[in-house]
Amino acid sequence: MVAVSATVVNKTGIIVSIAGGDKKKAQCIGAVMELSASAVITAVSAPTGVLLVLSVASLAASSVNAYNSCF
């Protein structure tokens, strides 16, 4: 639990520093990072078929979130 919390705080800090305090830009960067993570999970699970449906659904949701955050 502590490791997960530290990772979230670290990720948030990196996003805010990259965005330079711009909330819209920070949301876009966070959404794109989430999208890339979903893409990696989908790519890894595709050959095995393990939880493929859930990972594709997550990828679709991340895509919508990234689009809404960035445009």
C-alpha positions in Angstrom: 0.0 0.0 0.0 2.8 2.4 0.9 4.6 1.6 -2.4 1.5 2.3 -4.4 0.9 5.6 -2.6 4.5 6.6 -3.2 4.2 5.8 -6.9 1.0 7.8 -7.3 2.6 10.8 -5.5 5.7 10.5 -7.6 3.7 10.3 -10.9 1.6 13.3 -9.9 4.7 15.3 -9.1 6.3 14.5 -12.4 3.1 15.4 -14.3 2.8 18.7 -12.5 6.4 19.6 -13.1 6.2 18.8 -16.8 2.9 20.7 -17.2 4.4 23.8 -15.5 1.3 24.3 -13.4 -1.2 24.2 -16.3 -4.1 22.1 -15.1 -5.4 21.2 -18.6 -1.9 20.2 -19.7 -1.4 18.1 -16.6 -4.7 16.3 -17.1 -3.7 15.6 -20.7 -0.2 14.3 -19.8 -1.8 12.1 -17.1 -4.4 10.7 -19.5 -1.7 9.9 -22.1 0.4 8.1 -19.5 -2.7 6.1 -18.5 -3.3 5.3 -22.2 0.3 4.2 -22.7 0.1 1.9 -19.7 -3.2 0.4 -20.9 -1.6 -0.2 -24.4 1.3 -2.0 -22.8 -1.0 -4.2 -20.7 -3.1 -5.0 -23.7 0.0 -5.9 -25.8 1.3 -8.2 -23.1 -2.0 -9.9 -22.5 -2.9 -10.3 -26.1 -0.7 -13.3 -26.9 -1.8 -15.2 -23.8 -5.4 -14.2 -23.9 -5.4 -13.7 -20.1 -7.9 -10.9 -19.3 -7.7 -9.7 -22.9 -11.3 -8.5 -22.9 -10.8 -6.4 -19.7 -7.5 -5.0 -21.0 -9.1 -4.0 -24.3 -12.0 -2.4 -22.4 -9.5 -0.5 -20.3 -7.6 0.6 -23.4 -10.9 1.9 -24.9 -11.7 3.8 -21.7 -8.2 5.3 -21.5 -8.5 6.4 -25.2 -11.7 8.2 -24.5 -10.2 9.8 -21.4 -7.1 10.9 -23.2 -9.2 12.4 -26.1 -11.4 14.3 -23.7 -8.5 15.6 -21.6 -6.4 16.7 -24.5 -8.9 18.1 -27.0 
